[in-house]
Amino acid sequence: MTSVQAYNITIGEQSAVYEYNPHRDIDLATGWNDSYTGSAIYVYGGLGTGTPYRATQYSGANAILTFQGTAVYMCFTPGSNVEWSFSLNPTAAYRQLDGSADPTCSQWGGTTLVVADSLTYNSYTATLTVNSIPPGGQFAFFGSVVSVSIGPVGTKANPPLTIDDHASTWTYTPVNEWDQETDTGAVDGEYSQTCYYNGQNIASASYTATNTSALYVVGMLRADIAFYTVQLNGEPPLKYNAFNFWTTNQQVLFFAGGLDPTQEYTVQLQNYDTDYTTPPIPANCLRIDAIYLINGSPPPGYVSPPCPLACLMLITCDLQYFLHFVAASLFQYFRAHFSKQRLLTPND
């Protein structure tokens, strides 16, 4: 069992944090295809009606979600005689539930839910694989709920703080390559976008969060957004594919938990992927809508753990360096002072 307090983030199937293989949005027979329960006719770049889901008729297709946390719930509907499998890396136990009887899955209308909710807090890769589909069959994936950490057990999650894209605390560069667009589906009726794709002068949106235990960024997806990159505090970049035939709002572009509220975290989203020195599609755009910040209040009486050995060693090293610096400075001072006095003393 985990010793951290979980916070659930819901991630619909249209989110770019999923990796879909062999293709994210293409014909059903050759990969995954984004669909809606109420839209029988596909409209390129249009708005769907009903519940979105990602379907496939391709045997061997999979959906992959990488996360750091303590639980994952994945909701789907396998057609008749469809064989599927689920795995976690590192390996961990999971179970299958009736999706229609669980609110996690019933919100979308899925029939099957796989649950891994007794995980040790760690980084995991969850893979849902369609092993075999009979002719005319179909597999539909709806989305997931991920439990991230907001602190020790008993921590109370405060209501998320919503920072809209046009808040002054966002930084956009190059500033002249970003503009604001109006959309009723956006958090505040507007979103910021760039279609500037240049590896020599990368268009980016950055936000520095403080007093935050978890966060997630949402944006708008359309058929003119494909690859983008995210960095958190300069860590190795994460690359995402957000290509989507339908237009959809407030989709999770990035999420993170287990953050130290006493530290600062800078999230930077870049409209660039080093694997593509030129735009992978005619117009590769990035659209930012908002960032949600979750602050956790520790339980009463909680005391931060003592400084670990590595921390003590660092303090000791810093103290030794400081004392060495002081000693060296005093030596130089007295040396210069007495040398000056000696020069001023008359000869015998």
Secondary structure, 3 states (H helix, E strand, C coil): CCCEEEEEEEEECCCCCEEEECCCCCCCCCCEEEEECCECCCCCCCCCCCCEEEEECCCCCEEEEEEEECEEEEEEEECCCCEEEEEEECCCCCEEEEHHHCHHHHCCCCCEEEEECCCCCEEEEEEEEEEECCCCCCEEEEEEEEEEEEEECCCEECCCEEEECCCCCEEEECHHHCEEEECCCCCCCEEEEECCCCCCCCCEEEEEECCCCEEEEEEEECCCCCEEEEEECCCCCEEEECCCCCCEEEEEEEEECCCCCCCCEEEEEECCECCECCCCCCCCCEEEEEEEEECEECCCCCCCCCCCHHHHHHHHHHHHHHHHHHHHHHHHHHHHHHHHHHHHCCCC
